[in-house]
Amino acid sequence: MLQNPDWGAANTALVRWLPAEYEDGEEEPRGWDPQRLHHGSQLPTPRRVSREVVRTSCKGADAAYSQLLVDWGQYIDHDVTLTPQSLSGAASWVQQDCRSSCENLHPCFPVQTQDSLCMPFHRSTPACCSRAGSGILRALQRQQLNAISSFIDASLVYGHTPQLQSDLRDLCGRNGKLAVNGRFRDRQGRPYLPFVAETPSACGQGVECFRAGDGRVNEALPLITLHTLWLREHNRLAETLKLINQHWSPEAVFQEARKIVGALHQIITMRDYIPKIIGVESFERHIGPYGGYDPTVDASASNVFATAAFRFGHGTIPPILRRLNESFQEDPRFPHLRLQQALFSPWRIVKEGGIEPTLRGMVATAAAVTAPDSLLVEEVTESLLVLDSQKNLDLAALNLQRGRDHGLPGYNDWRDFCGLKRIVTLDDLAEVVRDRRVAEKILHLYQHPDNIDVWLGGLVENFLPGSRTGPLFACLIGKQMKLLRDGDRFWWEADGVFTRQQREQLWKTSLSRIICENSDIQEIPADPFRLARYPAGFVHCSAVPALSLEAWRDEPSLDLRLCGPPRPVDNGDFLFSSRSGKLTALYNCFHGFQLEGAAEAVCEGGVWSADPPRCSETRLVALNAADPQKFLNSKLNQ
């Protein structure tokens, strides 16, 4: 990563594991010319595929897993990928309003419905030039951006730019904490996320949209809930770290708390979440044991992972969000919500009981289960609404259109990539799907197996034993997770990141413990991803192992006791280093400020060798466009 700083970085291209497939070889997606033949037949429109294969009016309940498993999948996806959409008239050759046009004119690629009607669709923002999986520059084919860092690094808590991180911190408090909401707290005095701005926003009911490290935080109540938990956990860690290490600077406290939160995201995802999704056997085959940081591994998110494989979770979106009381029964004060009532509604957290009713529902409700004949509920295929659209949208059709927009090769090519048998006949597809009627529908629509879109093909595959995905998505998700782990030099298990004692403490921690520490909930399943029936399957929080920060206790050195702490600097801070063999204070300025004076001071002879520098404001701060509001209208299909 030091040799390849672009690997996994924000605002770089999603990598290609297979070359892109465009109708003109460069940028026009499959279906751009609706009359064009693919393997002898026209492609079915995504809307037709959605209505005839994907849409379902009912979902089965998962006997093993809770709704929290689904919600963590969406949450952690927002830590790894965000594909921005082209704006009308931007990065295009014509000024085009994609909200009203039914023509394929860049950057618009509308989803055709019927009677010459369409759903609006903006193509994803193209990258100017990008790396293929082999590292070769491919400037001719259209590539798409990942706007955030690919690593599992809790960027959705802390932001992916210096500006955004600075905006999210409580710099005035000089306590290493994140900023919290200045207007509202829950009934126990616990904080909520801060609001996006002083001006009115689109979230309504007198409560502004919340601000977090990722602008999609307001999409659904479970997302707001998880973001709120981690805000509180960071501040809880920061407070305790400062208590046991009084000599630490606010910057040291912030960075260590952030490091712990990032590690917990990695552990919960890789230890507790991924094996349930792809199965233990696939985890061992595609990921395997950790062997240390590998600098030759590119941890960038792949296009097929972001655009198809990790969208498997859309099949588990429930039509109802259940909210439960202290006895894990329906709360008459805060009844269950239809999906549409739970979207972009942070006011429900503030005015309707805090995060606990939603959190109890996430833990004690069975996840919806995907089956070949029961894929996406009508709430998201017939009546999906987002902030910047006046029309009902179809999430399944948008997913299929997005895959074509990104030039993803077809289902069969990806089966080849994963060493799986290509689909040639109806019998082949029926064997993979385990539902001949569904296989017949798909081949009737697509006419040729090589035409099948990868998202649909992966979604209808029969689950592997002990998993919630078929063999193709298990392969693609497993491959991506291995790269995210092995190519991250700050992975929690990597040499020098944490001490052995600290790693032991981190391993003890669970999402159950995070819930116990940062909410009113005092009874919880030991593994909150596994469905349990209250009260039999629940344990008291006192029985859930807790992380002891004693492993982070850092006694001040003799030099520090002699010299005393360095003087603080306005609009900046310092970190200690002893790389030179002497205790050194390394100063840095917050984003938007410029350092003037000595960048470091050495403790020698009981005094610091230099006065603190000044941090003066720079004009560049006004030019930084990293504003969290620009992501407020991010759609569920991103």
TAKA-V432431 format. One record per helix or strand of 2 or more residues. SS is the DSSP state (alpha for helix, beta for strand). FROM is the first residue (numbers start at 1). TO is the last residue. Records with the same first field share a line. If there is no record, write none. Layout:
SS=FROM-TO  FROM-TO
//
This chain:
beta=12-13  55-56  60-66  111-112  118-119  126-127  130-131  137-138  143-146  320-321  337-338  366-369  376-377  523-524  539-540  572-577  584-589  593-596  600-604  607-608  614-617
alpha=46-54  67-80  155-158  162-168  215-219  221-244  250-278  280-286  303-307  309-316  339-342  347-351  356-364  378-381  395-405  411-417  426-433  436-446  449-451  454-460  471-486  500-508  511-518  541-543  549-552  558-563  619-623  628-631
//
